[in-house]
Amino acid sequence: MKISKVAKAGTLESNDVFIMVSPNEDNTVDIKLESIVMKQFGEQILKVIEETLKDLKVESVSLKAQDKGALDYTIRARVETAIKRAMES
């Protein structure tokens, strides 16, 4: 899937995650994560984001995530929504 524009999903509210995706000229997946639970769950959050991108067949994207304690299913939903919005014309 090709990302054609900047898109966002989610909020900065407690138990949510804010995701912003944009095209990546390097044709790589670049993930930047900020989380209030980085020490405890940072690796798991990154794993969920990476798996979701892989499932959506995204090979080139710049993704910024600001996590406020979201559960896995919320992270998946926000990433998927942002990616789909970024592909709309």
MODELLER restraints for C-alpha pairs under 7 A, 6 or more apart:
rsr = mdl.restraints
at = mdl.atoms
rsr.add(forms.Gaussian(group=physical.xy_distance, feature=features.Distance(at['CA:1:A'], at['CA:57:A']), mean=5.72, stdev=0.5))
rsr.add(forms.Gaussian(group=physical.xy_distance, feature=features.Distance(at['CA:1:A'], at['CA:58:A']), mean=4.95, stdev=0.5))
rsr.add(forms.Gaussian(group=physical.xy_distance, feature=features.Distance(at['CA:2:A'], at['CA:58:A']), mean=6.85, stdev=0.5))
rsr.add(forms.Gaussian(group=physical.xy_distance, feature=features.Distance(at['CA:2:A'], at['CA:87:A']), mean=6.74, stdev=0.5))
rsr.add(forms.Gaussian(group=physical.xy_distance, feature=features.Distance(at['CA:3:A'], at['CA:22:A']), mean=6.68, stdev=0.5))
rsr.add(forms.Gaussian(group=physical.xy_distance, feature=features.Distance(at['CA:3:A'], at['CA:23:A']), mean=5.25, stdev=0.5))
rsr.add(forms.Gaussian(group=physical.xy_distance, feature=features.Distance(at['CA:3:A'], at['CA:61:A']), mean=6.60, stdev=0.5))
rsr.add(forms.Gaussian(group=physical.xy_distance, feature=features.Distance(at['CA:3:A'], at['CA:86:A']), mean=5.54, stdev=0.5))
rsr.add(forms.Gaussian(group=physical.xy_distance, feature=features.Distance(at['CA:3:A'], at['CA:87:A']), mean=5.36, stdev=0.5))
rsr.add(forms.Gaussian(group=physical.xy_distance, feature=features.Distance(at['CA:4:A'], at['CA:23:A']), mean=6.03, stdev=0.5))
rsr.add(forms.Gaussian(group=physical.xy_distance, feature=features.Distance(at['CA:4:A'], at['CA:86:A']), mean=5.87, stdev=0.5))
rsr.add(forms.Gaussian(group=physical.xy_distance, feature=features.Distance(at['CA:4:A'], at['CA:87:A']), mean=5.57, stdev=0.5))
rsr.add(forms.Gaussian(group=physical.xy_distance, feature=features.Distance(at['CA:5:A'], at['CA:22:A']), mean=5.76, stdev=0.5))
rsr.add(forms.Gaussian(group=physical.xy_distance, feature=features.Distance(at['CA:5:A'], at['CA:23:A']), mean=6.18, stdev=0.5))
rsr.add(forms.Gaussian(group=physical.xy_distance, feature=features.Distance(at['CA:5:A'], at['CA:86:A']), mean=5.04, stdev=0.5))
rsr.add(forms.Gaussian(group=physical.xy_distance, feature=features.Distance(at['CA:5:A'], at['CA:87:A']), mean=6.94, stdev=0.5))
rsr.add(forms.Gaussian(group=physical.xy_distance, feature=features.Distance(at['CA:6:A'], at['CA:21:A']), mean=5.58, stdev=0.5))
rsr.add(forms.Gaussian(group=physical.xy_distance, feature=features.Distance(at['CA:6:A'], at['CA:22:A']), mean=4.30, stdev=0.5))
rsr.add(forms.Gaussian(group=physical.xy_distance, feature=features.Distance(at['CA:6:A'], at['CA:23:A']), mean=6.93, stdev=0.5))
rsr.add(forms.Gaussian(group=physical.xy_distance, feature=features.Distance(at['CA:6:A'], at['CA:86:A']), mean=5.75, stdev=0.5))
rsr.add(forms.Gaussian(group=physical.xy_distance, feature=features.Distance(at['CA:7:A'], at['CA:20:A']), mean=5.74, stdev=0.5))
rsr.add(forms.Gaussian(group=physical.xy_distance, feature=features.Distance(at['CA:7:A'], at['CA:21:A']), mean=5.44, stdev=0.5))
rsr.add(forms.Gaussian(group=physical.xy_distance, feature=features.Distance(at['CA:7:A'], at['CA:22:A']), mean=6.61, stdev=0.5))
rsr.add(forms.Gaussian(group=physical.xy_distance, feature=features.Distance(at['CA:7:A'], at['CA:82:A']), mean=5.45, stdev=0.5))
rsr.add(forms.Gaussian(group=physical.xy_distance, feature=features.Distance(at['CA:7:A'], at['CA:85:A']), mean=5.78, stdev=0.5))
rsr.add(forms.Gaussian(group=physical.xy_distance, feature=features.Distance(at['CA:7:A'], at['CA:86:A']), mean=4.93, stdev=0.5))
rsr.add(forms.Gaussian(group=physical.xy_distance, feature=features.Distance(at['CA:8:A'], at['CA:19:A']), mean=5.54, stdev=0.5))
rsr.add(forms.Gaussian(group=physical.xy_distance, feature=features.Distance(at['CA:8:A'], at['CA:20:A']), mean=4.41, stdev=0.5))
rsr.add(forms.Gaussian(group=physical.xy_distance, feature=features.Distance(at['CA:8:A'], at['CA:21:A']), mean=6.44, stdev=0.5))
rsr.add(forms.Gaussian(group=physical.xy_distance, feature=features.Distance(at['CA:8:A'], at['CA:82:A']), mean=5.11, stdev=0.5))
rsr.add(forms.Gaussian(group=physical.xy_distance, feature=features.Distance(at['CA:9:A'], at['CA:18:A']), mean=5.90, stdev=0.5))
rsr.add(forms.Gaussian(group=physical.xy_distance, feature=features.Distance(at['CA:9:A'], at['CA:19:A']), mean=5.26, stdev=0.5))
rsr.add(forms.Gaussian(group=physical.xy_distance, feature=features.Distance(at['CA:9:A'], at['CA:20:A']), mean=6.66, stdev=0.5))
rsr.add(forms.Gaussian(group=physical.xy_distance, feature=features.Distance(at['CA:9:A'], at['CA:78:A']), mean=5.43, stdev=0.5))
rsr.add(forms.Gaussian(group=physical.xy_distance, feature=features.Distance(at['CA:9:A'], at['CA:81:A']), mean=6.26, stdev=0.5))
rsr.add(forms.Gaussian(group=physical.xy_distance, feature=features.Distance(at['CA:9:A'], at['CA:82:A']), mean=5.11, stdev=0.5))
rsr.add(forms.Gaussian(group=physical.xy_distance, feature=features.Distance(at['CA:10:A'], at['CA:16:A']), mean=6.64, stdev=0.5))
rsr.add(forms.Gaussian(group=physical.xy_distance, feature=features.Distance(at['CA:10:A'], at['CA:17:A']), mean=5.57, stdev=0.5))
rsr.add(forms.Gaussian(group=physical.xy_distance, feature=features.Distance(at['CA:10:A'], at['CA:18:A']), mean=4.40, stdev=0.5))
rsr.add(forms.Gaussian(group=physical.xy_distance, feature=features.Distance(at['CA:10:A'], at['CA:19:A']), mean=6.20, stdev=0.5))
rsr.add(forms.Gaussian(group=physical.xy_distance, feature=features.Distance(at['CA:10:A'], at['CA:78:A']), mean=5.85, stdev=0.5))
rsr.add(forms.Gaussian(group=physical.xy_distance, feature=features.Distance(at['CA:11:A'], at['CA:17:A']), mean=5.95, stdev=0.5))
rsr.add(forms.Gaussian(group=physical.xy_distance, feature=features.Distance(at['CA:11:A'], at['CA:18:A']), mean=4.87, stdev=0.5))
rsr.add(forms.Gaussian(group=physical.xy_distance, feature=features.Distance(at['CA:12:A'], at['CA:18:A']), mean=5.83, stdev=0.5))
rsr.add(forms.Gaussian(group=physical.xy_distance, feature=features.Distance(at['CA:12:A'], at['CA:68:A']), mean=6.61, stdev=0.5))
rsr.add(forms.Gaussian(group=physical.xy_distance, feature=features.Distance(at['CA:13:A'], at['CA:68:A']), mean=6.74, stdev=0.5))
rsr.add(forms.Gaussian(group=physical.xy_distance, feature=features.Distance(at['CA:14:A'], at['CA:68:A']), mean=5.23, stdev=0.5))
rsr.add(forms.Gaussian(group=physical.xy_distance, feature=features.Distance(at['CA:14:A'], at['CA:69:A']), mean=6.53, stdev=0.5))
rsr.add(forms.Gaussian(group=physical.xy_distance, feature=features.Distance(at['CA:15:A'], at['CA:68:A']), mean=5.30, stdev=0.5))
rsr.add(forms.Gaussian(group=physical.xy_distance, feature=features.Distance(at['CA:15:A'], at['CA:69:A']), mean=4.50, stdev=0.5))
rsr.add(forms.Gaussian(group=physical.xy_distance, feature=features.Distance(at['CA:15:A'], at['CA:70:A']), mean=4.33, stdev=0.5))
rsr.add(forms.Gaussian(group=physical.xy_distance, feature=features.Distance(at['CA:16:A'], at['CA:67:A']), mean=6.43, stdev=0.5))
rsr.add(forms.Gaussian(group=physical.xy_distance, feature=features.Distance(at['CA:16:A'], at['CA:68:A']), mean=5.44, stdev=0.5))
rsr.add(forms.Gaussian(group=physical.xy_distance, feature=features.Distance(at['CA:16:A'], at['CA:69:A']), mean=6.18, stdev=0.5))
rsr.add(forms.Gaussian(group=physical.xy_distance, feature=features.Distance(at['CA:16:A'], at['CA:70:A']), mean=4.48, stdev=0.5))
rsr.add(forms.Gaussian(group=physical.xy_distance, feature=features.Distance(at['CA:16:A'], at['CA:74:A']), mean=6.91, stdev=0.5))
rsr.add(forms.Gaussian(group=physical.xy_distance, feature=features.Distance(at['CA:17:A'], at['CA:65:A']), mean=6.73, stdev=0.5))
rsr.add(forms.Gaussian(group=physical.xy_distance, feature=features.Distance(at['CA:17:A'], at['CA:66:A']), mean=5.62, stdev=0.5))
rsr.add(forms.Gaussian(group=physical.xy_distance, feature=features.Distance(at['CA:17:A'], at['CA:67:A']), mean=4.29, stdev=0.5))
rsr.add(forms.Gaussian(group=physical.xy_distance, feature=features.Distance(at['CA:17:A'], at['CA:68:A']), mean=5.74, stdev=0.5))
rsr.add(forms.Gaussian(group=physical.xy_distance, feature=features.Distance(at['CA:17:A'], at['CA:70:A']), mean=5.75, stdev=0.5))
rsr.add(forms.Gaussian(group=physical.xy_distance, feature=features.Distance(at['CA:17:A'], at['CA:75:A']), mean=6.40, stdev=0.5))
rsr.add(forms.Gaussian(group=physical.xy_distance, feature=features.Distance(at['CA:18:A'], at['CA:65:A']), mean=5.67, stdev=0.5))
rsr.add(forms.Gaussian(group=physical.xy_distance, feature=features.Distance(at['CA:18:A'], at['CA:66:A']), mean=5.11, stdev=0.5))
rsr.add(forms.Gaussian(group=physical.xy_distance, feature=features.Distance(at['CA:18:A'], at['CA:67:A']), mean=6.40, stdev=0.5))
rsr.add(forms.Gaussian(group=physical.xy_distance, feature=features.Distance(at['CA:19:A'], at['CA:63:A']), mean=6.99, stdev=0.5))
rsr.add(forms.Gaussian(group=physical.xy_distance, feature=features.Distance(at['CA:19:A'], at['CA:64:A']), mean=5.80, stdev=0.5))
rsr.add(forms.Gaussian(group=physical.xy_distance, feature=features.Distance(at['CA:19:A'], at['CA:65:A']), mean=4.66, stdev=0.5))
rsr.add(forms.Gaussian(group=physical.xy_distance, feature=features.Distance(at['CA:19:A'], at['CA:66:A']), mean=6.63, stdev=0.5))
rsr.add(forms.Gaussian(group=physical.xy_distance, feature=features.Distance(at['CA:19:A'], at['CA:78:A']), mean=6.48, stdev=0.5))
rsr.add(forms.Gaussian(group=physical.xy_distance, feature=features.Distance(at['CA:19:A'], at['CA:79:A']), mean=6.35, stdev=0.5))
rsr.add(forms.Gaussian(group=physical.xy_distance, feature=features.Distance(at['CA:19:A'], at['CA:82:A']), mean=6.72, stdev=0.5))
rsr.add(forms.Gaussian(group=physical.xy_distance, feature=features.Distance(at['CA:20:A'], at['CA:63:A']), mean=5.73, stdev=0.5))
rsr.add(forms.Gaussian(group=physical.xy_distance, feature=features.Distance(at['CA:20:A'], at['CA:64:A']), mean=5.21, stdev=0.5))
rsr.add(forms.Gaussian(group=physical.xy_distance, feature=features.Distance(at['CA:20:A'], at['CA:65:A']), mean=6.57, stdev=0.5))
rsr.add(forms.Gaussian(group=physical.xy_distance, feature=features.Distance(at['CA:20:A'], at['CA:82:A']), mean=6.75, stdev=0.5))
rsr.add(forms.Gaussian(group=physical.xy_distance, feature=features.Distance(at['CA:21:A'], at['CA:61:A']), mean=6.62, stdev=0.5))
rsr.add(forms.Gaussian(group=physical.xy_distance, feature=features.Distance(at['CA:21:A'], at['CA:62:A']), mean=5.58, stdev=0.5))
rsr.add(forms.Gaussian(group=physical.xy_distance, feature=features.Distance(at['CA:21:A'], at['CA:63:A']), mean=4.47, stdev=0.5))
rsr.add(forms.Gaussian(group=physical.xy_distance, feature=features.Distance(at['CA:21:A'], at['CA:64:A']), mean=6.46, stdev=0.5))
rsr.add(forms.Gaussian(group=physical.xy_distance, feature=features.Distance(at['CA:21:A'], at['CA:82:A']), mean=6.49, stdev=0.5))
rsr.add(forms.Gaussian(group=physical.xy_distance, feature=features.Distance(at['CA:21:A'], at['CA:83:A']), mean=6.86, stdev=0.5))
rsr.add(forms.Gaussian(group=physical.xy_distance, feature=features.Distance(at['CA:22:A'], at['CA:61:A']), mean=5.99, stdev=0.5))
rsr.add(forms.Gaussian(group=physical.xy_distance, feature=features.Distance(at['CA:22:A'], at['CA:62:A']), mean=5.22, stdev=0.5))
rsr.add(forms.Gaussian(group=physical.xy_distance, feature=features.Distance(at['CA:22:A'], at['CA:63:A']), mean=6.61, stdev=0.5))
rsr.add(forms.Gaussian(group=physical.xy_distance, feature=features.Distance(at['CA:23:A'], at['CA:60:A']), mean=6.98, stdev=0.5))
rsr.add(forms.Gaussian(group=physical.xy_distance, feature=features.Distance(at['CA:23:A'], at['CA:61:A']), mean=5.18, stdev=0.5))
rsr.add(forms.Gaussian(group=physical.xy_distance, feature=features.Distance(at['CA:23:A'], at['CA:62:A']), mean=6.05, stdev=0.5))
rsr.add(forms.Gaussian(group=physical.xy_distance, feature=features.Distance(at['CA:24:A'], at['CA:60:A']), mean=5.75, stdev=0.5))
rsr.add(forms.Gaussian(group=physical.xy_distance, feature=features.Distance(at['CA:24:A'], at['CA:61:A']), mean=4.82, stdev=0.5))
rsr.add(forms.Gaussian(group=physical.xy_distance, feature=features.Distance(at['CA:24:A'], at['CA:62:A']), mean=5.29, stdev=0.5))
rsr.add(forms.Gaussian(group=physical.xy_distance, feature=features.Distance(at['CA:27:A'], at['CA:59:A']), mean=6.90, stdev=0.5))
rsr.add(forms.Gaussian(group=physical.xy_distance, feature=features.Distance(at['CA:27:A'], at['CA:60:A']), mean=4.52, stdev=0.5))
rsr.add(forms.Gaussian(group=physical.xy_distance, feature=features.Distance(at['CA:28:A'], at['CA:59:A']), mean=6.20, stdev=0.5))
rsr.add(forms.Gaussian(group=physical.xy_distance, feature=features.Distance(at['CA:28:A'], at['CA:60:A']), mean=4.54, stdev=0.5))
rsr.add(forms.Gaussian(group=physical.xy_distance, feature=features.Distance(at['CA:28:A'], at['CA:61:A']), mean=6.36, stdev=0.5))
rsr.add(forms.Gaussian(group=physical.xy_distance, feature=features.Distance(at['CA:29:A'], at['CA:59:A']), mean=6.14, stdev=0.5))
rsr.add(forms.Gaussian(group=physical.xy_distance, feature=features.Distance(at['CA:29:A'], at['CA:60:A']), mean=5.01, stdev=0.5))
rsr.add(forms.Gaussian(group=physical.xy_distance, feature=features.Distance(at['CA:29:A'], at['CA:61:A']), mean=4.93, stdev=0.5))
rsr.add(forms.Gaussian(group=physical.xy_distance, feature=features.Distance(at['CA:29:A'], at['CA:62:A']), mean=6.04, stdev=0.5))
rsr.add(forms.Gaussian(group=physical.xy_distance, feature=features.Distance(at['CA:30:A'], at['CA:61:A']), mean=6.23, stdev=0.5))
rsr.add(forms.Gaussian(group=physical.xy_distance, feature=features.Distance(at['CA:30:A'], at['CA:62:A']), mean=4.73, stdev=0.5))
rsr.add(forms.Gaussian(group=physical.xy_distance, feature=features.Distance(at['CA:30:A'], at['CA:63:A']), mean=6.07, stdev=0.5))
rsr.add(forms.Gaussian(group=physical.xy_distance, feature=features.Distance(at['CA:31:A'], at['CA:62:A']), mean=6.13, stdev=0.5))
rsr.add(forms.Gaussian(group=physical.xy_distance, feature=features.Distance(at['CA:31:A'], at['CA:63:A']), mean=4.83, stdev=0.5))
rsr.add(forms.Gaussian(group=physical.xy_distance, feature=features.Distance(at['CA:31:A'], at['CA:64:A']), mean=5.92, stdev=0.5))
rsr.add(forms.Gaussian(group=physical.xy_distance, feature=features.Distance(at['CA:32:A'], at['CA:63:A']), mean=6.27, stdev=0.5))
rsr.add(forms.Gaussian(group=physical.xy_distance, feature=features.Distance(at['CA:32:A'], at['CA:64:A']), mean=4.79, stdev=0.5))
rsr.add(forms.Gaussian(group=physical.xy_distance, feature=features.Distance(at['CA:32:A'], at['CA:65:A']), mean=6.22, stdev=0.5))
rsr.add(forms.Gaussian(group=physical.xy_distance, feature=features.Distance(at['CA:33:A'], at['CA:64:A']), mean=6.01, stdev=0.5))
rsr.add(forms.Gaussian(group=physical.xy_distance, feature=features.Distance(at['CA:33:A'], at['CA:65:A']), mean=4.84, stdev=0.5))
rsr.add(forms.Gaussian(group=physical.xy_distance, feature=features.Distance(at['CA:33:A'], at['CA:66:A']), mean=6.10, stdev=0.5))
rsr.add(forms.Gaussian(group=physical.xy_distance, feature=features.Distance(at['CA:34:A'], at['CA:65:A']), mean=6.18, stdev=0.5))
rsr.add(forms.Gaussian(group=physical.xy_distance, feature=features.Distance(at['CA:34:A'], at['CA:66:A']), mean=4.84, stdev=0.5))
rsr.add(forms.Gaussian(group=physical.xy_distance, feature=features.Distance(at['CA:34:A'], at['CA:67:A']), mean=6.08, stdev=0.5))
rsr.add(forms.Gaussian(group=physical.xy_distance, feature=features.Distance(at['CA:35:A'], at['CA:66:A']), mean=5.84, stdev=0.5))
rsr.add(forms.Gaussian(group=physical.xy_distance, feature=features.Distance(at['CA:35:A'], at['CA:67:A']), mean=4.50, stdev=0.5))
rsr.add(forms.Gaussian(group=physical.xy_distance, feature=features.Distance(at['CA:35:A'], at['CA:68:A']), mean=6.09, stdev=0.5))
rsr.add(forms.Gaussian(group=physical.xy_distance, feature=features.Distance(at['CA:36:A'], at['CA:67:A']), mean=6.59, stdev=0.5))
rsr.add(forms.Gaussian(group=physical.xy_distance, feature=features.Distance(at['CA:36:A'], at['CA:68:A']), mean=5.77, stdev=0.5))
rsr.add(forms.Gaussian(group=physical.xy_distance, feature=features.Distance(at['CA:36:A'], at['CA:69:A']), mean=6.64, stdev=0.5))
rsr.add(forms.Gaussian(group=physical.xy_distance, feature=features.Distance(at['CA:37:A'], at['CA:69:A']), mean=6.50, stdev=0.5))
rsr.add(forms.Gaussian(group=physical.xy_distance, feature=features.Distance(at['CA:48:A'], at['CA:72:A']), mean=6.66, stdev=0.5))
rsr.add(forms.Gaussian(group=physical.xy_distance, feature=features.Distance(at['CA:48:A'], at['CA:76:A']), mean=6.73, stdev=0.5))
rsr.add(forms.Gaussian(group=physical.xy_distance, feature=features.Distance(at['CA:49:A'], at['CA:76:A']), mean=6.69, stdev=0.5))
rsr.add(forms.Gaussian(group=physical.xy_distance, feature=features.Distance(at['CA:49:A'], at['CA:79:A']), mean=6.91, stdev=0.5))
rsr.add(forms.Gaussian(group=physical.xy_distance, feature=features.Distance(at['CA:52:A'], at['CA:76:A']), mean=6.10, stdev=0.5))
